């Protein structure tokens, strides 16, 4: 059985923000990301990924199959920014970046480089078989975004 997530968000247990997903999220929160990429992707909550791993061990219908564990549909980065902004994260920008600018920045900035394949595109995944076999529904985007932000806040204010 294979569990395939998208970019992983959700609360961190370690406070490590070195990965592309959490690093980008932190940059967004602290105002170091002045514009959002024009991109939409299915995102994953780390808690959903853990849950499906456990359920796959317990369910014979999962044997030998692949399961996508993400949001039901693609989410625009601007939507994530808007959730943060409307919940008191004032440093978050909701402005969209021109695609050409982000592609150029990808040559000099690590976070921008990791975004280059997604710029100007919408990626979608079908999670219906995961939902059906495990009687599962992804954690809501708003909960994932706000719990991720609270987790990052905790570690930033801890130091």
PyMOL commands that set and color helices and strands:
alter all, ss='L'
color gray80, all
select helices_A, chain A and resi 20-29+46-58+60-62+77-86+99-105+110-118+128-134+141-158
alter helices_A, ss='H'
color red, helices_A
select strands_A, chain A and resi 2-5+7-9+40-41+43-45+66-69+75-76
alter strands_A, ss='S'
color yellow, strands_A
deselect
rebuild
show_as cartoon
